[in-house]
Amino acid sequence: MEAIINTLVGYIWSDALVYLALGVGIYFTVLTRGVQFRYFKEMIKLLFDKQTSTQGISSFQAFSMALSGRIGVGNIAGVATAIAAGGPGAVFWMIVMGLLGGASAFVESTLAQVYKHTVDDQYRGGSPFYIERGLKMKPFAILVAVVTCLSYGVLVPGVQANTIADSFNTAFNIPPVMTGVIIVALLAFIIFGGIKRIAGFAGKVVPVMAVGYVLMMIIVLIFNASNLPAMFALIFKSAFGMDAVFGGIVGLAISWGVRRAVFSNVAGAGEATFSSAAAEVSHPAKQGLVQSFSIYIDTVLVCTATALMILSTGMYNVIPAEGLVLVENMPGIEAGTAFTQAAVSTVFSQYGSGFVAIAIFLFAFTCLIAYYYIAETTLVYLDQKLRYPVLKPLLKIIFLAVCLTGSMQSVGVMWALGDIGFGSMCYLNFIAILLLSKTASKVLKDFDEQKKLGLDPVFDPRKVGIENADFWVTYSDKYDKR
């Protein structure tokens, strides 16, 4: 069974998905005329828009919820594996893919806002909603909802819980079962509190953990300042095949850099669409811009922080294939969190491992909260069709059980199962947002025109010729009466 699962993972996470993600990022960057670059100042301004309501959450809370899903163990362990398989050049292509992914994130989050609606007095939306309403393909929407719910509700959560338990066992010698019980208790308190409690927690914890991690990077880089010029030169030369050691693996550098960026920031994969739809904004493009900014935080800032710490301290190996060893600075050490822990420990010798373990806990725990919210929102979509209200409490129980058992199990098969679900979701959502690209373009054009007139953009789908955006028709009518 394990061999079959790993074979499926190999097919799904082939170079086809890597270059599809790269192509989609380039396409949307051109289509939106580089929206992720030309509206950078606007992104920061909108990030602190405190507009909220009983049905929706603020843009910052939605941003934090999405970022909590983007920033996870992949930002620590994943970057290390990219360097180990693709060399230092993978870091360059990871950043490039992150910048291009900003356009994909804008498009999917804007679409989530366009086709959102109110369910049980809360804003709900996401990839299944805009597939059904925008593409008018209900079977396709149901398929996406099922895949997403299974992926985030059952297949992936155990990986995050397992990583937390493993890091705490290594750093503090805490038994995995005890860590699992603590994780479940904290998760139960938050997810049984509804979206407001989920959003409130993410809004408080995510900024702290991101800032703390970057500050740690800055300290490590200060202590290794003399190595920085050579390190940046190595990254650039390796990315273009100009380095004597890594020149022969430039293809792997591109592949692993793009792959790690896609896996980390999931731009265009649909993950952030669910929290984006929950935001209270006056125009869909506003939340699209906020979520585009989250890609900068995830990939350009946090992933790069990990990479720079590892490379500047020399705490890495590069073994692109079995039997091919290009660099072995850490003999016998497998690529993953150990690279980052070793890098931090060069400066914080007694506390490095513990600091990274705490960072992993914050990253992975907030990831789990985001995963549950996504799974619940897709279940809400399916529940409207199936009318089985018992499914929501059942999901909570299954989700918590997976986290508990996952903290005590081997991570290999669990990662593989998660990759199958996540990779499948990537293919499905890439197709959906490509088919809806004209809709996203209309929304952005409307936003651009109103900004040029000096207005605070307010969206009316009737003016741009978009159907089935019922929420915004009602919103626009209410706004006009003010």
C-alpha positions in Angstrom: 0.0 0.0 0.0 2.8 2.4 0.9 4.4 1.7 -2.5 1.1 2.5 -4.3 0.7 5.7 -2.4 4.2 6.9 -3.1 3.7 6.1 -6.8 0.6 8.2 -6.9 2.5 11.0 -5.2 5.2 10.8 -7.9 2.6 11.1 -10.6 0.7 14.0 -9.0 3.8 16.0 -7.9 5.6 15.6 -11.2 7.2 18.5 -13.1 3.9 18.9 -14.8 2.4 20.5 -11.7 5.5 22.6 -11.1 5.5 24.1 -14.6 1.7 24.5 -14.5 2.0 26.6 -11.4 4.8 28.6 -13.0 2.8 29.1 -16.2 -0.4 30.2 -14.3 1.7 32.7 -12.3 3.2 34.2 -15.4 -0.2 34.3 -17.2 -2.0 36.1 -14.3 0.9 38.5 -13.9 0.5 39.6 -17.5 -3.3 39.6 -17.4 -3.4 41.8 -14.3 -0.5 44.0 -15.5 1.5 43.0 -12.5 -1.2 43.8 -9.9 1.1 42.3 -7.1 3.7 45.0 -7.9 1.7 48.1 -8.9 -0.6 48.0 -5.9 2.0 47.2 -3.3 1.3 50.4 -1.2 -2.4 49.8 -1.5 -2.0 46.3 -0.1 -0.4 47.6 3.1 -3.1 50.2 3.4 -5.9 47.7 3.0 -4.3 45.3 5.4 -5.3 47.5 8.3 -8.8 48.2 7.2 -10.8 47.4 10.3 -14.2 47.1 8.5 -16.1 44.2 10.0 -19.7 43.1 10.8 -21.7 40.4 12.5 -21.4 38.3 9.3 -17.8 39.0 8.3 -14.3 39.5 9.7 -11.8 42.2 9.0 -9.4 42.1 6.1 -6.5 41.7 8.6 -8.2 38.8 10.3 -8.8 37.1 6.9 -5.2 37.8 6.0 -4.0 36.3 9.2 -6.2 33.2 8.8 -4.9 32.7 5.2 -1.3 33.3 6.4 -1.7 30.8 9.2 -2.5 28.2 6.5 0.4 29.3 4.3 3.0 29.4 7.0 3.6 25.9 8.3 6.3 23.3 8.7 7.0 23.7 5.0 8.6 27.1 5.7 11.1 25.4 8.0 11.5 21.8 6.9 10.4 22.3 3.3 13.0 25.0 2.4 15.7 22.7 3.8 14.6 19.9 1.5 14.6 22.3 -1.5 18.2 23.3 -0.8 19.2 19.6 -0.3 17.7 18.5 -3.6 18.2 21.6 -5.8 21.1 23.4 -4.3 21.3 27.1 -3.2 19.9 28.2 -6.6 16.5 26.8 -5.6 16.2 29.8 -3.2 16.3 32.2 -6.1 13.6 30.4 -8.0 11.5 30.0 -4.9 11.4 33.8 -4.5 10.6 34.2 -8.2 7.7 31.8 -8.0 6.6 33.6 -4.8 6.5 37.0 -6.7 4.6 35.5 -9.6 2.3 33.6 -7.2 1.1 37.0 -5.9 -1.0 37.4 -9.1 -2.5 33.9 -8.7 -3.4 34.7 -5.1 -5.1 37.9 -6.1 -7.2 36.2 -8.7 -8.5 33.3 -6.6 -9.2 35.5 -3.5 -11.0 38.1 -5.6 -13.2 35.4 -7.1 -13.9 34.0 -3.7 -15.2 37.5 -2.7 -17.3 37.9 -5.9 -19.2 34.7 -5.4 -19.5 34.6 -1.6 -22.8 34.5 0.2 -24.3 34.3 3.7 -24.8 31.0 5.4 -26.0 30.8 9.0 -25.3 34.5 9.4 -21.7 34.1 8.3 -19.9 34.9 5.1 -19.0 31.7 3.3 -17.2 31.2 0.0 -14.2 29.6 -1.7 -13.3 27.5 -4.7 -16.4 25.2 -4.7 -18.7 28.3 -4.5 -17.1 30.2 -7.4 -16.9 27.1 -9.5 -20.7 26.5 -9.1 -21.7 30.1 -9.4 -19.1 31.4 -11.8 -18.6 28.4 -14.1 -22.1 26.9 -13.5 -20.5 23.4 -13.1 -22.1 21.9 -10.0 -20.5 18.4 -10.4 -17.1 20.0 -10.7 -17.8 22.2 -7.6 -18.8 19.1 -5.6 -15.7 17.2 -6.6 -13.5 20.1 -5.5 -15.4 20.4 -2.2 -15.0 16.7 -1.5 -11.3 16.6 -2.3 -10.6 19.8 -0.3 -12.6 18.5 2.7 -10.9 15.2 2.8 -7.5 16.8 2.3 -7.7 19.4 5.0 -10.0 17.5 7.3 -8.5 14.1 7.3 -5.3 13.6 5.3 -3.1 16.6 6.1 -3.6 17.6 9.8 -1.7 14.6 11.1 1.5 15.8 9.5 1.4 19.1 11.3 0.6 17.4 14.7 3.3 14.9 14.1 5.9 17.6 13.4 5.0 19.4 16.6 5.3 16.3 18.7 8.6 15.3 17.1 10.2 18.7 17.6 9.0 18.9 21.3 10.3 15.3 21.9 13.7 16.3 20.5 14.0 19.7 22.2 12.2 19.1 25.5 11.9 15.3 25.8 8.1 15.5 26.0 6.4 12.2 25.0 4.4 12.5 21.7 1.2 11.3 23.3 1.3 14.2 25.9 1.9 16.7 23.1 -1.0 15.2 21.1 -3.4 15.6 24.1 -2.3 19.3 24.5 -2.8 20.0 20.8 -6.2 18.5 20.8 -7.3 20.4 23.9 -6.2 23.7 22.5 -7.7 23.0 19.1 -11.0 21.9 20.6 -11.4 25.2 22.5 -10.7 27.2 19.3 -12.6 25.3 16.6 -15.7 24.9 18.8 -15.8 28.7 19.2 -16.7 29.4 15.6 -15.1 31.6 13.0 -14.9 34.7 15.2 -12.7 32.8 17.7 -10.6 31.2 14.9 -10.1 34.6 13.3 -9.3 36.3 16.6 -6.7 33.7 17.5 -5.0 33.9 14.1 -5.0 37.7 14.2 -3.1 37.7 17.4 -0.7 34.8 17.0 0.4 35.0 13.3 1.9 38.4 13.3 3.9 37.6 16.5 5.3 34.3 15.2 6.2 35.8 11.8 8.0 38.8 13.3 9.8 36.6 15.9 11.1 34.3 13.3 12.4 37.1 11.1 14.1 38.7 14.1 15.8 35.4 14.8 17.0 35.4 11.1 18.4 38.9 11.4 20.4 38.0 14.6 21.8 34.9 12.9 22.7 36.9 9.8 24.4 39.6 11.9 26.6 36.9 13.5 27.5 35.6 10.0 27.7 39.0 8.2 31.1 38.1 6.7 29.5 35.2 4.8 26.7 37.1 3.2 28.3 38.4 0.0 29.6 35.0 -0.9 26.2 33.4 0.0 24.2 35.8 -2.3 26.7 35.2 -5.1 26.3 31.5 -4.6 22.5 31.7 -4.8 22.6 33.7 -8.0 25.3 31.7 -9.8 23.6 28.4 -8.8 20.2 29.6 -10.1 21.6 30.1 -13.6 24.1 27.3 -13.7 27.2 29.4 -13.4 28.6 27.8 -10.2 31.2 25.1 -10.6 29.7 22.8 -8.0 26.0 23.3 -8.7 26.0 24.2 -12.4 24.9 20.7 -13.4 21.7 20.8 -11.4 20.2 24.1 -12.6 17.1 22.1 -13.7 16.6 20.7 -10.2 17.1 24.2 -8.8 14.2 25.6 -10.9 12.0 22.5 -10.2 12.6 22.5 -6.4 12.4 26.2 -6.0 9.1 26.4 -7.8 7.8 23.3 -6.1 8.7 24.6 -2.6 7.1 27.9 -3.3 3.9 26.3 -4.5 3.8 23.9 -1.5 4.5 26.7 0.9 2.3 29.6 -0.3 -0.3 27.5 -2.2 -1.0 30.5 -4.4 -3.7 29.5 -6.9 -4.4 26.2 -5.1 -7.6 27.5 -3.4 -6.5 27.3 0.2 -6.8 31.0 1.0 -10.1 31.5 -0.9 -12.2 30.3 2.1 -10.8 32.9 4.6 -10.8 35.5 1.9 -14.6 35.1 1.3 -15.2 35.7 5.0 -13.8 39.2 4.9 -15.9 42.4 5.1 -14.8 44.6 2.2 -16.5 47.1 -0.2 -14.9 45.6 -3.3 -13.7 42.0 -4.0 -10.3 43.3 -5.4 -9.5 44.7 -2.0 -9.3 41.3 -0.4 -7.5 40.0 -3.5 -4.7 42.6 -2.9 -4.5 41.7 0.8 -4.1 38.0 0.0 -1.5 38.8 -2.7 0.5 40.5 0.0 0.4 37.3 2.1 2.6 35.7 -0.5 5.3 38.2 0.2 5.2 37.4 3.9 5.2 33.6 3.4 7.7 33.0 0.6 9.7 36.2 0.2 10.1 36.8 3.9 9.6 33.6 6.0 10.9 31.0 3.5 13.8 33.2 2.6 14.6 33.7 6.3 15.0 30.0 6.7 17.1 29.7 3.5 19.4 32.5 4.5 20.0 31.1 8.0 20.8 27.7 6.6 23.1 28.9 3.8 24.9 31.6 5.8 25.9 29.2 8.5 26.7 26.3 6.1 24.4 23.9 7.9 23.2 22.0 4.9 23.9 19.1 2.6 23.2 19.0 -1.2 22.4 15.4 -2.3 20.3 15.8 -5.5 20.2 12.1 -6.2 21.1 8.8 -4.5 24.9 8.4 -4.7 25.5 12.0 -5.9 26.8 14.1 -3.0 27.7 17.7 -3.9 28.0 19.1 -0.4 28.0 17.3 2.9 28.5 19.8 5.7 26.3 17.7 8.0 27.1 14.0 7.5 24.3 11.6 8.2 21.7 14.4 8.9 18.5 14.2 6.9 17.2 17.3 5.2 14.5 19.0 7.2 14.1 20.8 10.5 17.5 19.6 11.6 19.2 22.0 9.1 17.3 25.0 10.6 17.9 23.9 14.2 21.6 23.5 13.5 21.8 26.9 11.9 20.1 28.6 14.8 22.2 26.7 17.3 25.4 28.2 15.8 24.3 31.4 17.5 22.0 30.2 20.3 23.9 27.1 21.3 21.7 26.2 24.3 18.4 27.5 23.1 18.4 27.0 19.3 16.7 23.7 19.2 14.0 24.8 21.7 13.4 28.1 19.8 12.9 26.3 16.6 10.6 23.8 18.3 8.4 26.6 19.6 8.4 28.2 16.2 7.3 24.9 14.6 4.5 24.7 17.2 3.2 28.2 16.4 3.5 27.6 12.6 2.0 24.2 12.6 -0.7 24.9 15.2 -2.0 27.9 13.3 -1.9 25.8 10.2 -4.2 23.3 11.9 -6.7 26.0 12.7 -6.7 27.2 9.1 -7.1 23.6 7.9 -10.1 23.0 10.1 -11.8 26.2 8.9 -11.2 25.2 5.2 -12.6 21.7 5.8 -15.6 23.1 7.6 -16.4 25.6 4.9 -16.3 23.0 2.2 -18.6 20.9 4.4 -21.0 23.8 4.7 -21.1 23.9 0.9 -21.8 20.1 0.8 -24.2 20.3 3.7 -26.4 22.7 1.7 -26.7 20.0 -0.9 -27.0 17.0 1.3 -28.8 18.4 4.3 -26.9 16.4 6.9 -26.3 18.8 9.8 -24.6 16.0 11.8 -21.6 16.3 9.5 -20.2 19.4 11.1 -19.8 18.0 14.6 -18.6 14.8 13.1 -15.9 16.7 11.2 -14.7 18.3 14.5 -14.4 14.9 16.1 -12.6 13.3 13.2 -10.2 16.3 12.8 -9.3 16.1 16.5 -8.8 12.3 16.4 -6.5 12.7 13.3 -4.4 15.2 15.2 -4.1 13.0 18.2 -3.2 9.8 16.4 -1.0 11.8 13.9 1.2 13.1 16.8 2.1 9.5 17.6 2.5 7.9 14.2 5.1 7.7 11.5 5.0 10.8 9.2 6.0 9.1 5.9 2.7 7.7 4.7 0.8 10.6 6.2 2.8 13.1 4.2 2.2 11.0 1.1 -1.5 10.9 1.6 -1.6 14.6 2.2 0.4 15.2 -0.9 -2.2 13.3 -2.9 -5.1 15.4 -1.6 -3.3 18.7 -1.8 -1.8 18.0 -5.3 -5.2 17.0 -6.7 -6.7 20.2 -5.3 -4.0 22.2 -7.0 -4.8 20.8 -10.4 -8.5 21.3 -10.0 -8.3 24.9 -8.8 -5.7 26.0 -11.4 -8.2 24.9 -14.0 -11.1 26.7 -12.4 -9.3 30.1 -12.0 -8.0 29.9 -15.5 -11.5 29.4 -16.8 -12.7 32.4 -14.6 -9.8 34.7 -15.6 -12.1 37.0 -17.6 -14.3 37.5 -14.5 -11.3 38.4 -12.4 -10.1 40.8 -15.1 -13.4 42.6 -15.1 -13.4 43.1 -11.4 -9.8 44.4 -11.4 -10.7 46.8 -14.3 -13.6 48.1 -12.3 -11.3 48.6 -9.3 -8.7 50.4 -11.4 -11.3 52.8 -12.9 -12.7 53.8 -9.6 -9.2 54.3 -8.1 -8.4 56.6 -11.0 -11.4 58.7 -10.2 -10.2 59.0 -6.6 -13.1 56.9 -5.3 -13.1 54.3 -2.5 -14.1 51.4 -4.8 -17.6 49.8 -4.2 -18.5 46.8 -6.3 -21.7 46.4 -8.3 -21.6 43.2 -10.4 -24.4 44.5 -12.7 -22.1 47.3 -14.0 -19.4 44.9 -15.1 -21.7 42.2 -16.4 -21.1 39.4 -13.8 -24.0 37.1 -13.0 -24.8 35.1 -9.8 -23.0 37.5 -7.5 -26.2 38.0 -5.5 -24.5 39.2 -2.3 -22.9 42.1 -4.1 -26.2 43.2 -5.8 -27.8 43.5 -2.4 -24.7 45.2 -0.9 -24.5 47.7 -3.8 -28.2 48.6 -3.4 -27.8 49.1 0.4 -24.7 51.3 -0.2 -26.5 53.5 -2.8 -29.3 54.2 -0.2 -26.8 55.6 2.4 
